[in-house]
Amino acid sequence: MKISEILSEGGKAFPSLEIVPPLKGMTKAELLDSIRPFMEFSPRYINVTRHRDEYEYREQPDGTYSRHLVRRRVSEVAVCGAIMSEFGIETVPHIICGGSDADEIESLLHDLRFMEISNVMALRGDSTVGEKRFTPVPGGYRYASELVEAIRRFGDMFSIGVGGYPEKHFEAPNMETDIANLKKKVDAGADYVITQMFFDNRVFYDFTEKCRAAGITVPIIPGLKPLSSVKQIGTLPEAFSLDIPMELVSAMREAGDDKEKAYRTGTEWCIMQCRDLLRHGVPAVHFYTMGRSRNIVEILRECF
């Protein structure tokens, strides 16, 4: 079933999840066991992230270097297939502009159609290490809106999700420009928006109002991630260009070296966020699991 169809049904808000494909070496059984605790709460779909291929240079006997492809994780398509077979729920593989040309992306879309996967998340993807600005491969797409257009050439075969940034994408000069870019993705054929994580619901409500004022009418799904350690009050803002409210920062710092207290503080804050979002009538709440289940399961138990 397409995510656009699930969202059009209305009714009670539901949870959805995002997982990262495991590093090679994890078995299918281990992966499925890590997801199984979530099934109690009937998530309607699971997003599976995609990571750019990496390359390393190896010295040859003659002193020259050869480039070798290094794939450290199981493919998102394999993960989606395993989840669908085991749990019978929809999966949403991420498709990114970075690292693939138009022909490779088209081939991937044919594979997904063969797998009867009818949902995708279209993202530009991050720059590689050392790049000042994102650079597509020759024959690739520079913007997510171009990727959406390419996917939509398959007609209504796929329901397309795109990302939104309540606190602005770090490369955008201002929020107005960022929302205009989001509208380009929607106008190109995106069916819904899932936001980057945020820790202040007022930021999400303000972002939604600005999107509606700009003519973006598709569903906007909030994305949440609970803090689980004091370290994250420094690493997450740096990695994702977001703010953490001073009240939460102070509470996390107060936990100090008490890891369990910090874990509980982050979990309880996320429960508070989720409950408030549900009271405000969001259609769903998307959780970034980051390979962890304990805190997400607790939040789902309290809110759904």
NORWOFEN-V19741 format. One record per residue. N is the residue number from 1. PHI is phi as a letter, one per 20 degrees, with the letter a starting at -180 (* if undefined). BURIAL is b if it has 16 or more other ideal C-beta (glycine too) atoms within 10 Angstrom, else e. Layout:
n | phi | burial
N | PHI | BURIAL
N | PHI | BURIAL
This chain:
n | phi | burial
1 | * | e
2 | f | b
3 | f | b
4 | f | b
5 | f | e
6 | f | b
7 | f | b
8 | f | e
9 | f | e
10 | m | e
11 | n | e
12 | f | e
13 | f | b
14 | c | b
15 | e | b
16 | c | b
17 | c | b
18 | c | b
19 | c | b
20 | d | b
21 | g | b
22 | f | b
23 | f | e
24 | g | e
25 | o | e
26 | f | e
27 | e | e
28 | f | b
29 | f | e
30 | f | e
31 | f | b
32 | f | b
33 | f | e
34 | f | b
35 | e | b
36 | g | e
37 | g | e
38 | f | b
39 | f | e
40 | g | e
41 | d | b
42 | l | e
43 | f | b
44 | e | b
45 | a | b
46 | c | b
47 | e | b
48 | c | b
49 | f | b
50 | c | b
51 | d | b
52 | f | e
53 | f | e
54 | d | e
55 | c | e
56 | c | e
57 | d | e
58 | d | e
59 | f | e
60 | e | e
61 | g | e
62 | e | e
63 | n | e
64 | e | e
65 | c | e
66 | d | e
67 | e | e
68 | c | e
69 | f | e
70 | c | e
71 | d | e
72 | e | e
73 | c | b
74 | f | b
75 | f | b
76 | f | b
77 | f | b
78 | f | b
79 | f | b
80 | g | b
81 | f | b
82 | f | b
83 | f | b
84 | f | b
85 | f | e
86 | e | b
87 | d | b
88 | m | e
89 | d | b
90 | f | b
91 | c | b
92 | c | b
93 | f | b
94 | e | b
95 | d | b
96 | c | b
97 | f | b
98 | f | b
99 | n | b
100 | c | b
101 | e | e
102 | f | b
103 | f | e
104 | f | e
105 | f | b
106 | f | e
107 | f | e
108 | f | b
109 | f | b
110 | f | e
111 | f | e
112 | f | b
113 | f | e
114 | f | e
115 | f | e
116 | m | e
117 | e | b
118 | d | b
119 | c | b
120 | b | b
121 | d | b
122 | e | b
123 | c | b
124 | f | b
125 | n | b
126 | e | e
127 | f | e
128 | f | e
129 | f | e
130 | n | e
131 | e | e
132 | f | e
133 | c | e
134 | f | e
135 | c | e
136 | f | b
137 | f | e
138 | g | e
139 | n | e
140 | e | b
141 | d | b
142 | e | e
143 | c | b
144 | f | b
145 | f | b
146 | f | b
147 | f | b
148 | g | b
149 | g | b
150 | f | b
151 | f | b
152 | f | b
153 | f | e
154 | e | e
155 | m | e
156 | e | e
157 | f | e
158 | c | b
159 | e | b
160 | d | b
161 | d | b
162 | c | b
163 | e | b
164 | c | b
165 | c | b
166 | g | b
167 | d | b
168 | m | b
169 | f | b
170 | f | e
171 | e | e
172 | f | b
173 | f | e
174 | a | e
175 | f | b
176 | f | e
177 | f | e
178 | f | b
179 | f | b
180 | f | e
181 | f | b
182 | f | b
183 | f | b
184 | f | b
185 | f | b
186 | f | b
187 | f | e
188 | f | b
189 | p | b
190 | f | b
191 | e | b
192 | a | b
193 | c | b
194 | d | b
195 | e | b
196 | f | b
197 | f | b
198 | b | b
199 | c | b
200 | c | b
201 | f | b
202 | f | e
203 | f | b
204 | f | b
205 | f | b
206 | f | e
207 | f | b
208 | f | b
209 | f | e
210 | f | b
211 | f | b
212 | f | e
213 | f | e
214 | e | e
215 | n | e
216 | e | b
217 | d | e
218 | f | b
219 | g | b
220 | d | b
221 | d | b
222 | f | b
223 | d | b
224 | c | b
225 | b | b
226 | f | b
227 | f | b
228 | c | b
229 | b | e
230 | f | b
231 | g | e
232 | f | b
233 | f | b
234 | d | e
235 | f | e
236 | f | b
237 | g | e
238 | f | e
239 | f | e
240 | d | e
241 | l | e
242 | c | b
243 | d | e
244 | d | b
245 | g | e
246 | g | e
247 | g | e
248 | f | b
249 | g | b
250 | f | e
251 | f | b
252 | f | b
253 | f | e
254 | f | e
255 | f | b
256 | l | e
257 | e | e
258 | e | e
259 | f | e
260 | f | e
261 | f | e
262 | f | b
263 | f | b
264 | f | b
265 | f | b
266 | f | b
267 | f | b
268 | f | b
269 | f | b
270 | f | b
271 | f | b
272 | f | e
273 | f | b
274 | f | b
275 | f | e
276 | f | e
277 | f | b
278 | f | b
279 | f | e
280 | e | e
281 | n | e
282 | f | b
283 | f | b
284 | a | b
285 | c | b
286 | d | b
287 | d | b
288 | e | b
289 | e | b
290 | l | e
291 | m | e
292 | d | e
293 | c | b
294 | g | e
295 | f | b
296 | f | b
297 | f | e
298 | f | b
299 | f | b
300 | f | b
301 | f | e
302 | f | e
303 | d | b
304 | c | b
